[in-house]
Every structure is written in structure tokens, then in C-alpha cells.
Amino acid sequence: MAYAYQPQQAWHPYPVRTTAPISLHVVAIFQYLGGVLMLGAAALLALAAARVAPGWDLPAGYGGVTVRPGTLTVATYTVIGTIGLVGLIAIVLGRKLQNGRNWVRVLLTLLNGLSVLGGVYQGYVTGAAYAATLVSVAFPLLFVILLNTRAARGWCHHRTY
């Protein structure tokens, strides 16, 4: 049996939205891309460690160190696992951000703020070209701005904007 009208929903002080604002979508997409790239790097390192690509092996006596088969496996697999774990964490943080978790918004704001400070400090200390410093600071600064828009704060606090 069909009703002629839609049942009334409970009154809510804020309009309920079904999707995150575009500013959070942009940051989340870059989180996804970074996570996928890190997983790809971990996969390439795993292939190199498994000696699937023989041209990637270190030559004997590289850097004054004799490399024997099986010498670097534990360290290599630890690095591969760490890179893969960080990639998965980046993907999960992007998804949590789209779902409106405020702690993720705050965490990403802090991490991107530290990245901006690190880029400025590195440019100051090394005397790097202004273009290189600008590139290393531009994206994290953009993400800090996007994470602190009124719409992003509203979505993470009340699922509104």
C-alpha cells in the first residue's frame, strides 16, 4: 500500500546533507592518490627485493659494502611493510575525512601545517630556489585552507554546510 505523502522527518536545526563539501573531497582525493602511490612504491620494492627484476639488484661492492644475497631482506621487508602501512593509513584517513570525522580534519590540518613549516624552513636553510620552495609549500598550504573552510568545519561538526 502506497502513501500519498512522504512521512515527516524529525525537525533538525541544521539542514542534513548527504555528501561532504567539495573542499573535503579535494583533500580526500589527494589522500587516496598518495596512499595508492605509496602502495605502488611498496609493491615495486617488494618486486625488487624478491629479485623479480634482476637489473634492480645492487652491484657487488656498492658503496664499499659487499652485498650478499639475503643480507638486506629483513631491513628491506621492514621498509616495504612500513611504506605499505602508511599508504593504507592515508587511504583510511581520506575515507574518514569524507565521512565527516572532525579528529581527522584536525590531524590533517596539523600534519599539513607542519609540512608547510618544514618546506619554508628547508627553503630558508638550504637557500633553495624560490620555485622549489613554493611547490613544496603550495599543496600543504592549500590543504590547510580547504580543511578550514566554513563548509568543511560544518560538515565535520554537524554534517551540514
BAVOKOL-280608 format. One record per residue: residue in three letters; x, z, y of N, C-alpha, C, O, CB in turn. Coordinates in nm, 2 decimals. Each point is the difference from the previous one (the first is absolute). Glycine has a CB too. Layout:
BEGIN
   residuo     n.c1     n.c3     n.c2    ca.c1    ca.c3    ca.c2     c.c1     c.c3     c.c2     o.c1     o.c3     o.c2    cb.c1    cb.c3    cb.c2
       ALA        X        Z        Y        X        Z        Y        X        Z        Y        X        Z        Y        X        Z        Y
...
END
This chain:
BEGIN
   residuo     n.c1     n.c3     n.c2    ca.c1    ca.c3    ca.c2     c.c1     c.c3     c.c2     o.c1     o.c3     o.c2    cb.c1    cb.c3    cb.c2
       MET     0.08     0.00    -0.12    -0.08     0.00     0.12     0.09     0.00     0.12     0.09     0.08     0.02    -0.28     0.04    -0.14
       ALA     0.16    -0.21     0.21     0.09    -0.01     0.12    -0.07     0.06     0.12    -0.13     0.00     0.01     0.22    -0.21    -0.10
       TYR    -0.01     0.27     0.18    -0.06     0.07     0.12     0.01    -0.10     0.11     0.08    -0.09     0.01    -0.01     0.31    -0.09
       ALA    -0.17    -0.21     0.17     0.00    -0.09     0.12     0.10     0.04     0.10     0.02    -0.08     0.10    -0.26     0.04    -0.15
       TYR     0.30     0.15     0.04     0.09     0.05     0.11     0.12     0.06    -0.07    -0.01     0.05    -0.12    -0.18    -0.01     0.29
       GLN     0.30    -0.03    -0.10     0.12     0.06    -0.06    -0.01     0.15     0.03    -0.05     0.05     0.11     0.19    -0.25    -0.07
       PRO    -0.11     0.29    -0.14     0.00     0.14     0.02     0.09     0.04     0.12     0.11    -0.06     0.01    -0.17     0.10    -0.26
       GLN     0.02     0.06     0.32     0.08     0.05     0.12     0.12     0.08    -0.05    -0.01     0.08    -0.09    -0.19    -0.08     0.23
       GLN     0.32    -0.03    -0.08     0.12     0.08    -0.04     0.00     0.12     0.10    -0.06     0.00     0.10     0.18    -0.21    -0.18
       ALA    -0.04     0.31     0.03     0.01     0.12     0.09     0.07    -0.04     0.13     0.09    -0.08     0.00    -0.08     0.23    -0.21
       TRP    -0.05    -0.08     0.31     0.06    -0.02     0.13     0.15     0.04     0.00     0.03     0.11    -0.05    -0.26    -0.08     0.16
       HIS     0.31    -0.11    -0.05     0.14     0.03     0.01     0.05    -0.02     0.15    -0.04    -0.09     0.06     0.08     0.01    -0.30
       PRO     0.04     0.18     0.29     0.03    -0.01     0.14     0.09    -0.12     0.04     0.01    -0.04     0.11    -0.03     0.29    -0.11
       TYR     0.09    -0.31    -0.10     0.08    -0.11     0.02    -0.05    -0.12    -0.08    -0.05     0.02    -0.11     0.25     0.13     0.16
       PRO    -0.19    -0.27     0.00    -0.04    -0.11    -0.09     0.10    -0.02    -0.12     0.12     0.00     0.02    -0.23    -0.11     0.19
       VAL     0.05     0.10    -0.32     0.08    -0.01    -0.12     0.05    -0.14    -0.02    -0.08    -0.10     0.00    -0.05     0.29    -0.11
       ARG     0.26    -0.21     0.09     0.06    -0.13    -0.02     0.03    -0.02    -0.15     0.02     0.10    -0.07     0.08    -0.10     0.31
       THR    -0.09    -0.12    -0.28     0.03    -0.02    -0.14     0.15    -0.05    -0.02     0.04     0.00    -0.12    -0.28    -0.06     0.08
       THR     0.31     0.03     0.14     0.13    -0.05    -0.01     0.09     0.06     0.11    -0.05     0.03     0.11    -0.03    -0.25    -0.22
       ALA     0.21     0.22     0.09     0.09     0.05     0.10     0.02    -0.10     0.11    -0.03    -0.12    -0.01     0.15     0.25    -0.17
       PRO    -0.08    -0.08     0.30     0.02    -0.09     0.11     0.12    -0.09    -0.03     0.09     0.03    -0.09    -0.18     0.14     0.25
       ILE     0.10    -0.28    -0.08     0.10    -0.10    -0.02     0.14     0.06     0.02     0.10    -0.05    -0.07    -0.26    -0.13     0.14
       SER     0.18     0.28     0.02     0.13     0.05     0.02     0.05     0.07    -0.13     0.12    -0.01    -0.03    -0.17     0.05     0.27
       LEU    -0.03     0.03    -0.31     0.04     0.06    -0.13     0.02    -0.10    -0.11     0.09     0.01    -0.08    -0.21     0.20     0.15
       HIS     0.04    -0.32    -0.07     0.02    -0.11    -0.09     0.14    -0.06     0.01     0.06    -0.03    -0.10    -0.31    -0.01     0.10
       VAL     0.29     0.02     0.13     0.13    -0.07     0.02     0.11     0.09    -0.05     0.09    -0.05    -0.07    -0.18    -0.06     0.27
       VAL     0.09     0.24    -0.17     0.10     0.09    -0.05     0.00     0.01    -0.16     0.10     0.00    -0.06    -0.12     0.13     0.28
       ALA    -0.10    -0.12    -0.27    -0.01     0.00    -0.15     0.05    -0.12    -0.07     0.06     0.01    -0.10    -0.26     0.14     0.13
       ILE     0.17    -0.27     0.03     0.06    -0.12    -0.06     0.15     0.00     0.00     0.06    -0.05    -0.09    -0.27    -0.08     0.17
       PHE     0.27     0.17     0.03     0.14     0.01     0.00     0.06     0.11    -0.10     0.10    -0.02    -0.05    -0.11    -0.05     0.30
       GLN    -0.07     0.17    -0.27     0.04     0.10    -0.10    -0.01    -0.07    -0.14     0.10     0.02    -0.08    -0.19     0.17     0.22
       TYR    -0.01    -0.27    -0.16    -0.01    -0.07    -0.13     0.11    -0.09    -0.02     0.07    -0.01    -0.11    -0.32     0.03     0.12
       LEU     0.28    -0.10     0.10     0.11    -0.10    -0.01     0.14     0.07    -0.03     0.08    -0.05    -0.08    -0.21    -0.10     0.24
       GLY     0.15     0.26    -0.09     0.13     0.07    -0.02     0.01     0.06    -0.14     0.10    -0.01    -0.06    -0.10     0.07     0.30
       GLY    -0.12    -0.01    -0.29     0.00     0.05    -0.14     0.03    -0.11    -0.10     0.07     0.03    -0.10    -0.23     0.15     0.17
       VAL     0.09    -0.29    -0.05     0.02    -0.11    -0.10     0.14    -0.05     0.01     0.06    -0.04    -0.11    -0.30    -0.02     0.13
       LEU     0.30     0.05     0.10     0.14    -0.05     0.01     0.10     0.10    -0.07     0.09    -0.04    -0.06    -0.15    -0.08     0.27
       MET     0.03     0.25    -0.20     0.09     0.10    -0.06    -0.02    -0.01    -0.15     0.10     0.01    -0.08    -0.12     0.14     0.28
       LEU    -0.10    -0.17    -0.25    -0.02    -0.02    -0.15     0.07    -0.12    -0.05     0.06     0.00    -0.11    -0.28     0.12     0.13
       GLY     0.22    -0.23     0.06     0.07    -0.12    -0.03     0.15     0.02    -0.01     0.07    -0.05    -0.08    -0.25    -0.08     0.18
       ALA     0.23     0.21     0.00     0.15     0.03     0.00     0.03     0.08    -0.12     0.11    -0.02    -0.06    -0.10     0.01     0.31
       ALA    -0.09     0.11    -0.29     0.02     0.08    -0.11     0.00    -0.09    -0.13     0.09     0.02    -0.09    -0.19     0.18     0.20
       ALA     0.01    -0.30    -0.12     0.00    -0.09    -0.11     0.13    -0.08    -0.01     0.05    -0.02    -0.11    -0.31     0.02     0.12
       LEU     0.30    -0.05     0.11     0.12    -0.08     0.00     0.13     0.08    -0.05     0.08    -0.05    -0.07    -0.18    -0.09     0.25
       LEU     0.10     0.27    -0.13     0.11     0.08    -0.04    -0.01     0.03    -0.15     0.11     0.02    -0.07    -0.10     0.08     0.30
       ALA    -0.13    -0.08    -0.28    -0.01     0.02    -0.14     0.04    -0.12    -0.08     0.07     0.02    -0.11    -0.26     0.14     0.15
       LEU     0.16    -0.28     0.00     0.05    -0.12    -0.07     0.15     0.00     0.01     0.07    -0.04    -0.10    -0.28    -0.08     0.16
       ALA     0.27     0.15     0.05     0.15     0.00     0.01     0.06     0.11    -0.09     0.10    -0.03    -0.06    -0.12    -0.06     0.30
       ALA    -0.04     0.20    -0.25     0.05     0.11    -0.08    -0.01    -0.03    -0.15     0.08     0.04    -0.08    -0.14     0.12     0.26
       ALA    -0.05    -0.24    -0.21    -0.01    -0.04    -0.14     0.08    -0.12    -0.04     0.00    -0.04    -0.11    -0.23     0.14     0.12
       ARG     0.30    -0.15     0.09     0.09    -0.11    -0.02    -0.07    -0.13    -0.04     0.05    -0.08    -0.08     0.13     0.24     0.02
       VAL    -0.30    -0.17     0.11    -0.08    -0.12    -0.03     0.06    -0.12     0.08     0.01    -0.11    -0.05    -0.22     0.24     0.01
       ALA     0.26    -0.10     0.16     0.07    -0.10     0.08     0.15     0.03     0.00     0.04     0.09     0.08    -0.25    -0.12     0.07
       PRO     0.28    -0.03    -0.23     0.14     0.04    -0.02     0.09    -0.03     0.13     0.10     0.07     0.01    -0.13    -0.12    -0.25
       GLY    -0.01    -0.03     0.33     0.07    -0.03     0.12     0.00     0.12     0.09     0.08     0.00     0.10    -0.12    -0.24    -0.13
       TRP    -0.05     0.33     0.01    -0.02     0.11     0.09     0.10     0.12    -0.03     0.00     0.10     0.07    -0.24    -0.17    -0.03
       ASP     0.31     0.06    -0.15     0.09     0.11    -0.04     0.12     0.01     0.09     0.05    -0.10     0.05    -0.13     0.07    -0.29
       LEU     0.13     0.15     0.26     0.12     0.02     0.08     0.12    -0.05    -0.08     0.01     0.02    -0.12    -0.11     0.18     0.23
       PRO     0.19    -0.26    -0.04     0.12    -0.05    -0.06     0.09     0.12    -0.04    -0.01     0.11     0.06     0.00    -0.33     0.07
       ALA     0.09     0.20    -0.23     0.09     0.11    -0.05     0.10     0.03     0.12     0.05    -0.09     0.06    -0.07     0.02    -0.30
       GLY     0.04     0.20     0.26     0.09     0.04     0.11    -0.06    -0.01     0.14     0.08     0.00     0.09     0.11    -0.07    -0.24
       TYR    -0.32     0.06     0.16    -0.06    -0.01     0.13     0.02     0.13     0.08    -0.03     0.11    -0.05    -0.14    -0.27    -0.05
       GLY     0.23     0.14     0.21     0.03     0.12     0.09     0.10     0.10    -0.06     0.00     0.11     0.04    -0.23    -0.14     0.05
       GLY     0.32    -0.02    -0.17     0.10     0.09    -0.06    -0.06     0.08    -0.12     0.07     0.09    -0.05     0.04    -0.08     0.27
       VAL    -0.24    -0.03    -0.26    -0.06     0.07    -0.10    -0.02    -0.09    -0.12    -0.06    -0.11     0.02    -0.05     0.27     0.15
       THR     0.15    -0.12    -0.29    -0.03    -0.07    -0.12    -0.14     0.02    -0.04    -0.04     0.12    -0.03     0.28    -0.11    -0.04
       VAL    -0.32    -0.11     0.06    -0.14     0.02    -0.04    -0.02    -0.04    -0.15     0.03    -0.11    -0.04    -0.11     0.06     0.28
       ARG     0.04     0.15    -0.32    -0.02    -0.02    -0.14    -0.15    -0.01    -0.02    -0.08     0.06     0.07     0.29     0.06    -0.13
       PRO    -0.25    -0.20    -0.04    -0.14    -0.01    -0.03    -0.06     0.14    -0.03     0.06     0.08    -0.08    -0.03    -0.31    -0.01
       GLY    -0.14     0.26     0.15    -0.07     0.13    -0.03     0.05     0.11     0.09    -0.05     0.11    -0.01     0.02    -0.18    -0.22
       THR     0.13     0.05     0.32     0.05     0.10     0.09    -0.10     0.04     0.11    -0.02     0.12     0.02     0.25    -0.20    -0.07
       LEU    -0.30    -0.02     0.11    -0.08     0.03     0.11    -0.15     0.01    -0.03    -0.08     0.00     0.09     0.25    -0.12     0.04
       THR    -0.20     0.12    -0.26    -0.14     0.00    -0.04    -0.09     0.11     0.05    -0.11    -0.02     0.05     0.18    -0.11    -0.24
       VAL    -0.02     0.26     0.18    -0.08     0.11     0.04    -0.02     0.00     0.15    -0.11     0.02     0.04     0.20     0.11    -0.24
       ALA     0.02    -0.15     0.27    -0.02    -0.01     0.15    -0.09    -0.11     0.04    -0.08     0.01     0.09     0.31     0.09    -0.06
       THR    -0.21    -0.22    -0.10    -0.08    -0.12     0.04    -0.15     0.03    -0.03    -0.08    -0.03     0.08     0.28    -0.12    -0.13
       TYR    -0.23     0.20    -0.06    -0.14     0.03    -0.04    -0.06     0.11     0.09    -0.12     0.00     0.03     0.17    -0.08    -0.26
       THR     0.03     0.17     0.28    -0.05     0.10     0.09    -0.03    -0.06     0.13    -0.11     0.03     0.06     0.25     0.14    -0.17
       VAL    -0.06    -0.26     0.16    -0.03    -0.07     0.13    -0.12    -0.09    -0.02    -0.08     0.00     0.09     0.33     0.01    -0.03
       ILE    -0.26    -0.08    -0.17    -0.12    -0.08    -0.03    -0.12     0.08     0.00    -0.10    -0.04     0.06     0.24    -0.12    -0.19
       GLY    -0.14     0.27     0.06    -0.12     0.09     0.00    -0.04     0.05     0.13    -0.11     0.01     0.04     0.17     0.05    -0.27
       THR     0.04    -0.02     0.31    -0.03     0.05     0.14    -0.06    -0.11     0.09    -0.09     0.03     0.07     0.28     0.14    -0.10
       ILE    -0.13    -0.29     0.02    -0.05    -0.10     0.08    -0.15    -0.04    -0.04    -0.08    -0.02     0.08     0.32    -0.07    -0.05
       GLY    -0.26     0.09    -0.16    -0.13    -0.03    -0.05    -0.10     0.11     0.04    -0.12    -0.03     0.04     0.22    -0.09    -0.23
       LEU    -0.06     0.25     0.18    -0.09     0.11     0.04    -0.03    -0.01     0.15    -0.12     0.03     0.04     0.22     0.11    -0.22
       VAL     0.00    -0.17     0.26    -0.03    -0.01     0.15    -0.09    -0.11     0.03    -0.09     0.01     0.08     0.31     0.09    -0.03
       GLY    -0.21    -0.21    -0.13    -0.09    -0.12     0.02    -0.15     0.04    -0.04    -0.09    -0.04     0.07     0.28    -0.11    -0.11
       LEU    -0.20     0.22    -0.07    -0.14     0.05    -0.04    -0.05     0.10     0.10    -0.12    -0.01     0.03     0.18    -0.03    -0.27
       ILE     0.02     0.13     0.30    -0.05     0.09     0.10    -0.04    -0.07     0.12    -0.11     0.03     0.06     0.26     0.14    -0.15
       ALA    -0.08    -0.28     0.13    -0.04    -0.07     0.12    -0.14    -0.07    -0.02    -0.08     0.00     0.09     0.32    -0.04    -0.04
       ILE    -0.26    -0.01    -0.17    -0.13    -0.07    -0.03    -0.11     0.11     0.00    -0.11    -0.03     0.06     0.22    -0.15    -0.20
       VAL    -0.09     0.29     0.08    -0.10     0.11     0.00    -0.03     0.05     0.14    -0.12     0.02     0.03     0.20     0.05    -0.26
       LEU     0.02    -0.06     0.31    -0.02     0.05     0.14    -0.08    -0.10     0.08    -0.09     0.03     0.08     0.31     0.09    -0.09
       GLY    -0.20    -0.25    -0.01    -0.08    -0.11     0.06    -0.14     0.01    -0.04    -0.09    -0.01     0.09     0.29    -0.13    -0.08
       ARG    -0.23     0.17    -0.14    -0.14     0.01    -0.04    -0.06     0.12     0.05    -0.12     0.00     0.04     0.18    -0.12    -0.24
       LYS     0.01     0.24     0.20    -0.06     0.12     0.06    -0.03    -0.02     0.15    -0.09     0.06     0.05     0.22     0.08    -0.23
       LEU    -0.04    -0.21     0.25    -0.02    -0.02     0.14    -0.13    -0.08     0.02    -0.08     0.03     0.09     0.32    -0.03    -0.05
       GLN    -0.27    -0.10    -0.12    -0.12    -0.08     0.01    -0.12     0.08    -0.03    -0.11    -0.02     0.05     0.23    -0.18    -0.11
       ASN    -0.11     0.30    -0.03    -0.11     0.09    -0.03    -0.03     0.10     0.10    -0.10     0.07    -0.01     0.16    -0.11    -0.23
       GLY     0.03     0.06     0.34    -0.02     0.09     0.11     0.05     0.14    -0.01    -0.05     0.09     0.05    -0.15    -0.22    -0.02
       ARG     0.31     0.14    -0.11     0.07     0.13    -0.01     0.08     0.03     0.12     0.10    -0.08     0.03    -0.10     0.06    -0.28
       ASN    -0.03     0.12     0.33     0.07     0.03     0.12     0.14     0.05    -0.02     0.09    -0.03     0.08    -0.30     0.09     0.02
       TRP     0.24     0.01    -0.21     0.14     0.04    -0.03     0.09    -0.12    -0.02     0.12     0.01     0.03    -0.21     0.20    -0.13
       VAL     0.04    -0.32     0.05     0.08    -0.12    -0.02     0.03    -0.06     0.14     0.11    -0.04     0.02    -0.21     0.00    -0.25
       ARG     0.00     0.04     0.31     0.02    -0.06     0.14     0.10     0.09     0.07     0.09    -0.06     0.07    -0.32    -0.02    -0.06
       VAL     0.23     0.21    -0.02     0.10     0.08     0.07     0.14    -0.02    -0.06     0.10    -0.01     0.07    -0.28     0.18    -0.02
       LEU     0.18    -0.17    -0.19     0.13    -0.02    -0.07     0.07    -0.14     0.04     0.11     0.00     0.03    -0.20     0.14    -0.22
       LEU     0.01    -0.24     0.19     0.05    -0.13     0.04     0.04    -0.01     0.15     0.09    -0.07     0.04    -0.23    -0.03    -0.22
       THR     0.06     0.17     0.26     0.04     0.01     0.14     0.14     0.07     0.02     0.08    -0.05     0.07    -0.33     0.05     0.00
       LEU     0.27     0.11    -0.14     0.13     0.07     0.00     0.11    -0.09    -0.05     0.11     0.00     0.06    -0.23     0.22    -0.08
       LEU     0.10    -0.28    -0.09     0.11    -0.08    -0.06     0.03    -0.12     0.09     0.12    -0.04     0.01    -0.19     0.11    -0.24
       ASN    -0.03    -0.14     0.28     0.03    -0.11     0.09     0.06     0.05     0.13     0.08    -0.07     0.06    -0.27    -0.06    -0.16
       GLY     0.15     0.24     0.15     0.07     0.06     0.12     0.14     0.03    -0.03     0.09    -0.03     0.09    -0.30     0.13    -0.02
       LEU     0.24    -0.05    -0.18     0.14     0.02    -0.04     0.08    -0.13    -0.01     0.12    -0.01     0.03    -0.18     0.22    -0.15
       SER    -0.01    -0.31     0.07     0.07    -0.13    -0.01     0.03    -0.06     0.14     0.10    -0.06     0.01    -0.22     0.02    -0.23
       VAL     0.03     0.06     0.31     0.02    -0.05     0.14     0.12     0.08     0.05     0.09    -0.07     0.06    -0.33     0.02    -0.02
       LEU     0.24     0.18    -0.05     0.12     0.08     0.05     0.13    -0.04    -0.06     0.10    -0.01     0.06    -0.26     0.20    -0.02
       GLY     0.15    -0.22    -0.18     0.13    -0.04    -0.07     0.04    -0.14     0.05     0.12    -0.02     0.01    -0.19     0.16    -0.20
       GLY    -0.02    -0.23     0.21     0.04    -0.13     0.05     0.06     0.00     0.14     0.10    -0.07     0.03    -0.28    -0.02    -0.17
       VAL     0.12     0.17     0.23     0.06     0.02     0.13     0.13     0.06     0.00     0.10    -0.04     0.06    -0.33     0.06     0.03
       TYR     0.25     0.09    -0.17     0.13     0.07    -0.01     0.10    -0.10    -0.06     0.12     0.00     0.05    -0.24     0.22    -0.08
       GLN     0.09    -0.29    -0.08     0.09    -0.09    -0.06     0.05    -0.11     0.10     0.11    -0.04     0.01    -0.22     0.08    -0.23
       GLY     0.01    -0.09     0.30     0.04    -0.10     0.10     0.09     0.06     0.11     0.08    -0.07     0.05    -0.30    -0.04    -0.09
       TYR     0.20     0.23     0.08     0.08     0.07     0.10     0.14     0.03    -0.05     0.10    -0.03     0.07    -0.31     0.13     0.02
       VAL     0.22    -0.05    -0.22     0.13     0.04    -0.05     0.08    -0.12    -0.04     0.12    -0.01     0.04    -0.22     0.21    -0.13
       THR     0.05    -0.30     0.03     0.07    -0.12    -0.05     0.02    -0.10     0.11     0.08    -0.09    -0.01    -0.16     0.13    -0.22
       GLY     0.00    -0.03     0.34     0.01    -0.11     0.10    -0.05    -0.13    -0.05     0.05    -0.11     0.04     0.14     0.23     0.06
       ALA    -0.29    -0.11    -0.19    -0.05    -0.13    -0.06    -0.07    -0.08     0.11    -0.03     0.05     0.11     0.00     0.07    -0.33
       ALA     0.01    -0.25     0.19    -0.06    -0.09     0.09    -0.15     0.05     0.03    -0.06     0.06    -0.09     0.20    -0.25     0.00
       TYR    -0.19     0.16     0.21    -0.13     0.05     0.03    -0.11    -0.06    -0.08    -0.10     0.07    -0.03     0.19    -0.04     0.26
       ALA    -0.07    -0.15    -0.28    -0.10    -0.07    -0.08    -0.01     0.08    -0.14    -0.11     0.01    -0.05     0.16    -0.23     0.17
       ALA     0.06     0.26    -0.18     0.00     0.06    -0.12    -0.06     0.14     0.01    -0.08     0.04    -0.09     0.28    -0.16     0.02
       THR    -0.18     0.19     0.18    -0.06     0.13     0.02    -0.15    -0.01     0.03    -0.08     0.08    -0.05     0.30     0.00     0.14
       LEU    -0.25    -0.19    -0.02    -0.14    -0.02     0.03    -0.08    -0.03    -0.13    -0.11     0.05    -0.01     0.17    -0.14     0.24
       VAL     0.00     0.01    -0.32    -0.07    -0.03    -0.12    -0.02     0.12    -0.09    -0.10     0.02    -0.06     0.19    -0.25     0.07
       SER     0.02     0.32    -0.01    -0.01     0.11    -0.09    -0.09     0.11     0.05    -0.04     0.09    -0.07     0.27    -0.14     0.00
       VAL    -0.27     0.04     0.20    -0.09     0.10     0.06    -0.14    -0.05     0.02    -0.09     0.08     0.01     0.29     0.01     0.11
       ALA    -0.22    -0.22    -0.11    -0.13    -0.06     0.03    -0.11     0.03    -0.10    -0.10     0.05     0.04     0.23    -0.23     0.07
       PHE    -0.10     0.16    -0.24    -0.11     0.02    -0.10    -0.03     0.15    -0.01    -0.12     0.03     0.00     0.20    -0.23    -0.12
       PRO     0.01     0.29     0.11    -0.04     0.14    -0.01    -0.07     0.05     0.12    -0.10     0.08    -0.01     0.29    -0.04    -0.13
       LEU    -0.15    -0.09     0.26    -0.07     0.04     0.12    -0.14    -0.06     0.01    -0.09     0.07     0.04     0.31    -0.06     0.08
       LEU    -0.24    -0.13    -0.17    -0.13    -0.06    -0.01    -0.09     0.08    -0.09    -0.12     0.02     0.02     0.22    -0.24     0.02
       PHE    -0.04     0.27    -0.16    -0.08     0.07    -0.09    -0.04     0.14     0.05    -0.11     0.05    -0.02     0.23    -0.17    -0.16
       VAL    -0.03     0.18     0.26    -0.03     0.13     0.06    -0.12    -0.02     0.10    -0.09     0.08     0.00     0.33     0.00    -0.02
       ILE    -0.24    -0.19     0.09    -0.11    -0.02     0.10    -0.13    -0.03    -0.08    -0.10     0.05     0.04     0.27    -0.14     0.13
       LEU    -0.16     0.01    -0.27    -0.12    -0.04    -0.08    -0.06     0.13    -0.07    -0.12     0.01    -0.02     0.21    -0.25    -0.01
       LEU     0.00     0.32    -0.02    -0.05     0.12    -0.07    -0.07     0.11     0.10    -0.07     0.09    -0.05     0.25    -0.13    -0.12
       ASN    -0.15     0.02     0.30    -0.05     0.10     0.09    -0.11    -0.06     0.09    -0.02     0.05     0.11     0.24     0.07    -0.12
       THR    -0.28    -0.23    -0.02    -0.11    -0.06     0.08    -0.12     0.09    -0.02    -0.01     0.08    -0.10     0.10    -0.31     0.08
       ARG    -0.18     0.22     0.11    -0.12     0.08    -0.01    -0.08    -0.03    -0.13    -0.06     0.09    -0.06     0.05    -0.09     0.31
       ALA     0.00    -0.13    -0.28    -0.07    -0.04    -0.12     0.07     0.06    -0.13    -0.07     0.05    -0.09     0.00    -0.26     0.21
       ALA     0.20     0.21    -0.12     0.07     0.06    -0.12    -0.02     0.15    -0.01    -0.03     0.05    -0.11     0.20    -0.24     0.12
       ARG    -0.16     0.26     0.10    -0.03     0.14    -0.01    -0.14     0.03    -0.03    -0.03     0.09    -0.08     0.20    -0.06     0.25
       GLY    -0.26    -0.11    -0.12    -0.14     0.03    -0.03    -0.03    -0.03    -0.15    -0.08     0.07    -0.06     0.02    -0.13     0.29
       TRP     0.12    -0.04    -0.29    -0.02    -0.04    -0.14     0.05     0.11    -0.09    -0.06     0.04    -0.10     0.07    -0.28     0.16
       CYS     0.11     0.29    -0.02     0.06     0.10    -0.09    -0.06     0.14     0.02     0.01     0.08    -0.09     0.20    -0.21     0.11
       HIS    -0.28     0.16     0.09    -0.06     0.13     0.02    -0.15     0.00    -0.05    -0.04     0.09    -0.06     0.20    -0.05     0.25
       HIS    -0.23    -0.15    -0.15    -0.14     0.00    -0.02    -0.06    -0.12    -0.07    -0.12    -0.01    -0.02     0.11     0.14     0.22
       ARG     0.10    -0.22    -0.25    -0.04    -0.13    -0.06    -0.08    -0.08     0.10    -0.09    -0.07    -0.04     0.09     0.18    -0.19
       THR     0.03    -0.10     0.36    -0.07    -0.08     0.10     0.11    -0.06     0.09     0.11     0.04     0.00    -0.32     0.11    -0.01
       TYR     0.17    -0.24     0.09     0.08    -0.05     0.11    -0.09    -0.08     0.10     0.05    -0.05     0.10     0.15     0.05    -0.25
END
